[in-house]
């Protein structure tokens, strides 16, 4: 199936969990926020969230600095 991750179209396996996609995309474990189709998905829901074909995912990481 195809999803868009941070503006880039990608092929991913059907039934992929959001938590697995995030683990593949970044090794940062804190300061990560995720929205699917414009809705923020709380971290507690990542492991149960099954992605659907055509989903638009934004993965954001906090950056420290000044």
Secondary structure, DSSP 8 states (H G I E B T S, - for coil): -EEEETTEEEE--TT-BHHHHHHHH----SSEEEEETTEE--GGGGGG-B--TT-EEEEEE-----
